[in-house]
Amino acid sequence: MTEAPQNEPGIAQEQSAANQTDAGAASPAQPAAPTLEELLQKAETAAQEHRDAFLRAKAETDNVRKRAQADVTAAHKYAVENFATELLAVKDSLEAALATENASAENLKGGVELTLKQLNAAFDKYRLAEENPVSQKFDPHRHQAISMVESDAEPNTVVSVLQKGYKLNDRVIRPALVTVAKAKAETA
């Protein structure tokens, strides 16, 4: 009887290892690295998205600027609308007084006083304050001196007011025209 040849132990192990290596190569253990074309495509897509976002942001900024500019223009154009509305009542009163025929001086005076009261109410509502600086120290920021006169009053004191001044919210919009006291000249 002849015996079948047996494989040598070293050869069987090498074949088994080779079979396992071939099987491992067929299974995807590691992902393949992206190609340059794929990387370029991703970069171009991202760049296009960033460009679109930039253009949208720029357009929104332009729209906000234009809206703000229109708001400022409207604010300048219609800034005195409420004040003008208040003055319309005063004008109506003056026109009604002039339209009255055969009005006595006393009636006209009473109407003018009521009209002045309406005007003062409008001024108060919009913080337009009268400046009547008699006996106050002369202030060149609030007063305009027309002349200086000798007076018993302290020098640089307002002696008389020729035209009242007005302030709007503590800003002088018309200085008061005043006469200022100067020291009396001493006679020898």
C-alpha positions as CSV (number, residue, x, y, z in Angstrom):
1,M,0.0,0.0,0.0
2,T,1.2,3.3,-0.9
3,E,0.5,6.3,1.2
4,A,-0.9,9.5,-0.2
5,P,1.6,12.3,-0.1
6,Q,0.9,14.6,2.8
7,N,1.3,18.3,2.5
8,E,4.0,19.7,4.4
9,P,2.9,21.9,7.3
10,G,4.7,25.0,6.1
11,I,3.2,25.0,2.6
12,A,-0.4,24.7,3.9
13,Q,0.0,27.7,6.1
14,E,1.4,29.9,3.3
15,Q,-1.5,29.0,1.1
16,S,-4.0,29.8,3.8
17,A,-2.4,33.2,4.5
18,A,-2.4,34.0,0.8
19,N,-6.1,33.1,0.6
20,Q,-6.9,35.4,3.5
21,T,-4.9,38.3,1.9
22,D,-6.8,37.9,-1.3
23,A,-10.1,37.9,0.6
24,G,-9.1,41.1,2.5
25,A,-8.2,42.9,-0.7
26,A,-11.7,42.3,-2.0
27,S,-13.5,43.8,1.1
28,P,-13.5,47.6,1.4
29,A,-11.6,48.1,4.7
30,Q,-10.4,51.7,3.8
31,P,-12.3,54.3,1.8
32,A,-10.6,55.5,-1.3
33,A,-9.1,59.1,-1.2
34,P,-11.2,61.6,-3.2
35,T,-9.8,62.5,-6.6
36,L,-8.6,66.0,-7.5
37,E,-11.6,66.5,-9.7
38,E,-14.0,65.8,-6.8
39,L,-12.1,68.1,-4.5
40,L,-12.2,70.9,-7.1
41,Q,-15.9,70.3,-7.6
42,K,-16.6,70.6,-3.8
43,A,-14.5,73.8,-3.6
44,E,-16.3,75.4,-6.6
45,T,-19.7,74.5,-5.0
46,A,-18.6,76.1,-1.7
47,A,-17.3,79.2,-3.5
48,Q,-20.6,79.6,-5.4
49,E,-22.6,79.3,-2.1
50,H,-20.4,81.9,-0.4
51,R,-20.7,84.2,-3.4
52,D,-24.5,83.9,-3.4
53,A,-24.6,84.6,0.4
54,F,-22.4,87.6,-0.1
55,L,-24.5,89.0,-2.9
56,R,-27.7,88.5,-0.8
57,A,-26.1,90.3,2.2
58,K,-24.9,93.1,0.0
59,A,-28.4,93.5,-1.5
60,E,-30.0,93.5,2.0
61,T,-27.4,96.2,3.2
62,D,-28.2,98.3,0.2
63,N,-32.0,98.0,0.8
64,V,-31.5,98.9,4.5
65,R,-29.4,102.0,3.5
66,K,-32.0,103.1,1.0
67,R,-34.9,102.7,3.5
68,A,-33.0,104.6,6.1
69,Q,-32.2,107.4,3.6
70,A,-35.9,107.6,2.6
71,D,-36.9,107.7,6.3
72,V,-34.4,110.6,7.0
73,T,-35.7,112.5,3.9
74,A,-39.3,112.0,5.1
75,A,-38.4,113.1,8.6
76,H,-36.9,116.3,7.3
77,K,-39.7,117.0,4.9
78,Y,-42.5,116.4,7.5
79,A,-40.7,117.3,10.7
80,V,-43.0,120.3,11.5
81,E,-46.3,118.6,10.4
82,N,-47.7,118.3,13.9
83,F,-46.7,121.9,14.8
84,A,-48.2,123.1,11.5
85,T,-51.5,121.3,12.4
86,E,-51.6,123.2,15.7
87,L,-51.0,126.5,14.0
88,L,-53.9,125.9,11.6
89,A,-56.4,126.5,14.5
90,V,-54.7,129.8,15.2
91,K,-54.9,130.8,11.5
92,D,-58.6,129.8,11.4
93,S,-59.3,132.0,14.5
94,L,-57.5,135.0,12.9
95,E,-59.5,134.6,9.7
96,A,-62.8,134.3,11.6
97,A,-62.0,137.6,13.4
98,L,-61.3,139.3,10.1
99,A,-64.4,138.0,8.5
100,T,-66.6,139.4,11.2
101,E,-68.4,142.6,10.1
102,N,-69.3,145.4,12.4
103,A,-67.2,143.9,15.3
104,S,-66.5,146.2,18.1
105,A,-62.9,146.9,19.3
106,E,-63.7,145.1,22.5
107,N,-64.9,142.0,20.6
108,L,-61.8,142.1,18.4
109,K,-59.5,142.4,21.4
110,G,-61.2,139.4,23.1
111,G,-60.8,137.3,19.9
112,V,-57.2,138.3,19.6
113,E,-56.5,137.3,23.2
114,L,-58.1,133.9,22.7
115,T,-56.1,133.5,19.5
116,L,-52.9,134.4,21.4
117,K,-53.9,131.8,24.0
118,Q,-54.2,129.1,21.3
119,L,-50.8,130.1,19.9
120,N,-49.2,130.0,23.4
121,A,-50.8,126.5,23.9
122,A,-49.2,125.3,20.7
123,F,-45.8,126.8,21.7
124,D,-46.0,125.1,25.1
125,K,-47.0,121.7,23.5
126,Y,-43.9,121.8,21.3
127,R,-41.6,123.3,24.0
128,L,-41.1,126.6,22.2
129,A,-40.3,128.9,25.1
130,E,-40.3,132.7,25.2
131,E,-37.1,134.5,26.4
132,N,-37.8,137.8,28.1
133,P,-34.6,138.6,29.9
134,V,-35.3,142.0,31.6
135,S,-33.0,142.5,34.6
136,Q,-31.0,139.4,33.8
137,K,-27.2,139.4,33.1
138,F,-26.4,139.9,29.4
139,D,-25.6,136.5,27.8
140,P,-24.3,136.7,24.2
141,H,-25.4,133.2,23.6
142,R,-29.1,134.0,24.3
143,H,-29.3,137.8,23.7
144,Q,-28.3,140.3,21.0
145,A,-27.4,143.7,22.3
146,I,-28.6,146.6,20.2
147,S,-27.2,149.4,22.3
148,M,-25.8,150.2,25.7
149,V,-27.4,152.9,27.9
150,E,-26.4,154.5,31.1
151,S,-28.5,153.2,33.9
152,D,-28.7,152.7,37.6
153,A,-28.8,149.0,37.0
154,E,-25.6,146.9,37.4
155,P,-23.4,147.1,34.2
156,N,-24.0,144.3,31.6
157,T,-27.6,143.8,32.8
158,V,-30.5,143.8,30.3
159,V,-32.4,147.1,30.8
160,S,-35.1,146.6,28.1
161,V,-36.2,144.0,25.6
162,L,-37.0,145.3,22.1
163,Q,-37.9,141.9,20.7
164,K,-38.4,138.7,22.8
165,G,-36.2,135.7,22.0
166,Y,-37.3,132.1,21.7
167,K,-35.8,128.7,22.6
168,L,-36.8,125.3,21.2
169,N,-36.0,122.5,23.6
170,D,-33.3,124.7,25.3
171,R,-31.8,125.7,21.9
172,V,-32.0,129.4,21.0
173,I,-33.8,129.8,17.7
174,R,-34.0,133.6,18.0
175,P,-32.0,135.7,20.4
176,A,-33.7,138.4,22.3
177,L,-32.9,141.9,21.1
178,V,-32.0,143.9,24.2
179,T,-30.6,147.1,25.5
180,V,-27.8,146.6,28.0
181,A,-26.8,148.8,31.0
182,K,-23.5,150.5,31.2
183,A,-22.0,152.3,34.1
184,K,-22.9,156.0,34.4
185,A,-20.1,158.4,33.4
186,E,-18.9,160.3,36.4
187,T,-19.2,164.1,36.1
188,A,-16.4,166.2,37.5
